[in-house]
Amino acid sequence: MRAQTLITALLLLSVSRGSEVDPKMFLFSRGVQLEVTAIRIRTKLQPPVVQILVPTELQMETSSTAMLTCIIRGLNSNLTAITWKINDTAVAQRSSSSEVFKQPDGTFSALGFYSAPLQDWKSDGVYRCEVKQGGITYFKEVRHSLCGEFFSL
């Protein structure tokens, strides 16, 4: 309620002063000045989108490991921890890594990588990529046996 009242007061102040003054700077009384430096306010955060890219058959024929890639778009913070789980058990950090990138719209994207031994990947466990934002866990799951059922560009 307090923030809403403040925003309403600022809007009214801006309208009453007209265009003669910079709308971001106002003088209230001697020595008291309000300067608004953050104009853009995001009111409704969208949930991040989580996707997992799995290795191709060609990659699995030429390597002893399967590299899974988790792509997360629409994060509101760069303080992001990506967790990989196999059959609901967290994997060791040494087998995974991640990178975070700031996007032009102010959101963040993250890439998480997990290198699984090829025989483990083909054993058809459930691989899960998780990320937390605002106290909510977002995730995507994949398993080797279901990878041949879908094809998308």
TITOR-840006 format. One record per residue (C-alpha): chain; residue number from 1; residue in three letters; y, z, x. Coordinates in steps of 0.2 Angstrom, whole numbers, plus 5000, padded with zeros to 4 digits. Layout:
! residues N
+-------+------+------+------+------+------+
: chain : resi : resn :    y :    z :    x :
+-------+------+------+------+------+------+
:     A :  NUM :  ALA :    Y :    Z :    X :
...
+-------+------+------+------+------+------+
//
This chain:
! residues 153
+-------+------+------+------+------+------+
: chain : resi : resn :    y :    z :    x :
+-------+------+------+------+------+------+
:     A :    1 :  MET : 5000 : 5000 : 5000 :
:     A :    2 :  ARG : 5012 : 5004 : 5014 :
:     A :    3 :  ALA : 5009 : 4988 : 5023 :
:     A :    4 :  GLN : 5011 : 4978 : 5007 :
:     A :    5 :  THR : 5028 : 4987 : 5003 :
:     A :    6 :  LEU : 5034 : 4983 : 5021 :
:     A :    7 :  ILE : 5030 : 4965 : 5019 :
:     A :    8 :  THR : 5038 : 4964 : 5002 :
:     A :    9 :  ALA : 5054 : 4972 : 5009 :
:     A :   10 :  LEU : 5054 : 4960 : 5024 :
:     A :   11 :  LEU : 5053 : 4945 : 5012 :
:     A :   12 :  LEU : 5067 : 4952 : 5001 :
:     A :   13 :  LEU : 5077 : 4955 : 5016 :
:     A :   14 :  SER : 5074 : 4938 : 5022 :
:     A :   15 :  VAL : 5079 : 4930 : 5006 :
:     A :   16 :  SER : 5095 : 4941 : 5004 :
:     A :   17 :  ARG : 5101 : 4937 : 5021 :
:     A :   18 :  GLY : 5100 : 4918 : 5018 :
:     A :   19 :  SER : 5099 : 4906 : 5033 :
:     A :   20 :  GLU : 5113 : 4912 : 5043 :
:     A :   21 :  VAL : 5102 : 4923 : 5054 :
:     A :   22 :  ASP : 5086 : 4920 : 5063 :
:     A :   23 :  PRO : 5073 : 4925 : 5050 :
:     A :   24 :  LYS : 5063 : 4934 : 5063 :
:     A :   25 :  MET : 5077 : 4946 : 5068 :
:     A :   26 :  PHE : 5087 : 4958 : 5058 :
:     A :   27 :  LEU : 5100 : 4972 : 5061 :
:     A :   28 :  PHE : 5098 : 4986 : 5049 :
:     A :   29 :  SER : 5111 : 4998 : 5056 :
:     A :   30 :  ARG : 5119 : 5002 : 5073 :
:     A :   31 :  GLY : 5105 : 5002 : 5086 :
:     A :   32 :  VAL : 5091 : 4999 : 5074 :
:     A :   33 :  GLN : 5083 : 4982 : 5075 :
:     A :   34 :  LEU : 5067 : 4975 : 5068 :
:     A :   35 :  GLU : 5059 : 4960 : 5077 :
:     A :   36 :  VAL : 5044 : 4952 : 5069 :
:     A :   37 :  THR : 5033 : 4944 : 5083 :
:     A :   38 :  ALA : 5017 : 4941 : 5074 :
:     A :   39 :  ILE : 5020 : 4929 : 5059 :
:     A :   40 :  ARG : 5002 : 4922 : 5056 :
:     A :   41 :  ILE : 4992 : 4935 : 5046 :
:     A :   42 :  ARG : 4973 : 4931 : 5043 :
:     A :   43 :  THR : 4969 : 4939 : 5026 :
:     A :   44 :  LYS : 4951 : 4934 : 5023 :
:     A :   45 :  LEU : 4939 : 4933 : 5037 :
:     A :   46 :  GLN : 4925 : 4920 : 5035 :
:     A :   47 :  PRO : 4908 : 4925 : 5041 :
:     A :   48 :  PRO : 4903 : 4917 : 5058 :
:     A :   49 :  VAL : 4890 : 4902 : 5057 :
:     A :   50 :  VAL : 4875 : 4905 : 5068 :
:     A :   51 :  GLN : 4863 : 4890 : 5073 :
:     A :   52 :  ILE : 4849 : 4889 : 5085 :
:     A :   53 :  LEU : 4844 : 4874 : 5095 :
:     A :   54 :  VAL : 4826 : 4873 : 5101 :
:     A :   55 :  PRO : 4819 : 4863 : 5116 :
:     A :   56 :  THR : 4813 : 4845 : 5113 :
:     A :   57 :  GLU : 4795 : 4840 : 5116 :
:     A :   58 :  LEU : 4801 : 4830 : 5131 :
:     A :   59 :  GLN : 4809 : 4846 : 5138 :
:     A :   60 :  MET : 4793 : 4856 : 5135 :
:     A :   61 :  GLU : 4782 : 4843 : 5144 :
:     A :   62 :  THR : 4793 : 4844 : 5160 :
:     A :   63 :  SER : 4796 : 4863 : 5161 :
:     A :   64 :  SER : 4786 : 4879 : 5160 :
:     A :   65 :  THR : 4800 : 4887 : 5150 :
:     A :   66 :  ALA : 4808 : 4884 : 5133 :
:     A :   67 :  MET : 4827 : 4886 : 5133 :
:     A :   68 :  LEU : 4833 : 4891 : 5116 :
:     A :   69 :  THR : 4852 : 4890 : 5113 :
:     A :   70 :  CYS : 4861 : 4900 : 5100 :
:     A :   71 :  ILE : 4878 : 4893 : 5094 :
:     A :   72 :  ILE : 4890 : 4904 : 5085 :
:     A :   73 :  ARG : 4906 : 4898 : 5078 :
:     A :   74 :  GLY : 4920 : 4907 : 5068 :
:     A :   75 :  LEU : 4920 : 4924 : 5077 :
:     A :   76 :  ASN : 4936 : 4934 : 5076 :
:     A :   77 :  SER : 4934 : 4943 : 5093 :
:     A :   78 :  ASN : 4929 : 4938 : 5111 :
:     A :   79 :  LEU : 4920 : 4955 : 5112 :
:     A :   80 :  THR : 4904 : 4948 : 5106 :
:     A :   81 :  ALA : 4886 : 4953 : 5111 :
:     A :   82 :  ILE : 4872 : 4941 : 5107 :
:     A :   83 :  THR : 4855 : 4949 : 5105 :
:     A :   84 :  TRP : 4839 : 4939 : 5105 :
:     A :   85 :  LYS : 4823 : 4946 : 5097 :
:     A :   86 :  ILE : 4805 : 4940 : 5096 :
:     A :   87 :  ASN : 4796 : 4947 : 5081 :
:     A :   88 :  ASP : 4810 : 4960 : 5078 :
:     A :   89 :  THR : 4809 : 4967 : 5096 :
:     A :   90 :  ALA : 4824 : 4965 : 5107 :
:     A :   91 :  VAL : 4821 : 4955 : 5123 :
:     A :   92 :  ALA : 4826 : 4960 : 5141 :
:     A :   93 :  GLN : 4844 : 4955 : 5145 :
:     A :   94 :  ARG : 4838 : 4947 : 5161 :
:     A :   95 :  SER : 4830 : 4933 : 5151 :
:     A :   96 :  SER : 4846 : 4929 : 5141 :
:     A :   97 :  SER : 4864 : 4925 : 5144 :
:     A :   98 :  SER : 4880 : 4921 : 5134 :
:     A :   99 :  GLU : 4897 : 4913 : 5136 :
:     A :  100 :  VAL : 4912 : 4915 : 5124 :
:     A :  101 :  PHE : 4926 : 4902 : 5121 :
:     A :  102 :  LYS : 4943 : 4903 : 5112 :
:     A :  103 :  GLN : 4946 : 4889 : 5099 :
:     A :  104 :  PRO : 4963 : 4881 : 5095 :
:     A :  105 :  ASP : 4962 : 4890 : 5078 :
:     A :  106 :  GLY : 4962 : 4907 : 5086 :
:     A :  107 :  THR : 4943 : 4910 : 5082 :
:     A :  108 :  PHE : 4930 : 4912 : 5095 :
:     A :  109 :  SER : 4914 : 4902 : 5098 :
:     A :  110 :  ALA : 4899 : 4909 : 5108 :
:     A :  111 :  LEU : 4884 : 4901 : 5116 :
:     A :  112 :  GLY : 4868 : 4912 : 5119 :
:     A :  113 :  PHE : 4854 : 4906 : 5130 :
:     A :  114 :  TYR : 4836 : 4913 : 5130 :
:     A :  115 :  SER : 4823 : 4906 : 5142 :
:     A :  116 :  ALA : 4805 : 4910 : 5135 :
:     A :  117 :  PRO : 4789 : 4906 : 5144 :
:     A :  118 :  LEU : 4782 : 4890 : 5136 :
:     A :  119 :  GLN : 4766 : 4898 : 5131 :
:     A :  120 :  ASP : 4776 : 4912 : 5122 :
:     A :  121 :  TRP : 4787 : 4899 : 5113 :
:     A :  122 :  LYS : 4771 : 4890 : 5107 :
:     A :  123 :  SER : 4762 : 4906 : 5101 :
:     A :  124 :  ASP : 4773 : 4904 : 5086 :
:     A :  125 :  GLY : 4783 : 4921 : 5086 :
:     A :  126 :  VAL : 4799 : 4922 : 5076 :
:     A :  127 :  TYR : 4814 : 4920 : 5088 :
:     A :  128 :  ARG : 4830 : 4928 : 5081 :
:     A :  129 :  CYS : 4848 : 4926 : 5088 :
:     A :  130 :  GLU : 4860 : 4940 : 5081 :
:     A :  131 :  VAL : 4878 : 4944 : 5083 :
:     A :  132 :  LYS : 4888 : 4958 : 5075 :
:     A :  133 :  GLN : 4906 : 4956 : 5068 :
:     A :  134 :  GLY : 4915 : 4969 : 5058 :
:     A :  135 :  GLY : 4899 : 4980 : 5057 :
:     A :  136 :  ILE : 4889 : 4966 : 5049 :
:     A :  137 :  THR : 4874 : 4958 : 5058 :
:     A :  138 :  TYR : 4873 : 4939 : 5057 :
:     A :  139 :  PHE : 4858 : 4930 : 5063 :
:     A :  140 :  LYS : 4847 : 4914 : 5063 :
:     A :  141 :  GLU : 4828 : 4914 : 5065 :
:     A :  142 :  VAL : 4817 : 4900 : 5071 :
:     A :  143 :  ARG : 4798 : 4898 : 5075 :
:     A :  144 :  HIS : 4790 : 4884 : 5085 :
:     A :  145 :  SER : 4778 : 4879 : 5070 :
:     A :  146 :  LEU : 4793 : 4875 : 5059 :
:     A :  147 :  CYS : 4803 : 4865 : 5071 :
:     A :  148 :  GLY : 4794 : 4848 : 5067 :
:     A :  149 :  GLU : 4798 : 4849 : 5049 :
:     A :  150 :  PHE : 4816 : 4846 : 5050 :
:     A :  151 :  PHE : 4826 : 4833 : 5059 :
:     A :  152 :  SER : 4845 : 4833 : 5059 :
:     A :  153 :  LEU : 4859 : 4824 : 5069 :
+-------+------+------+------+------+------+
//
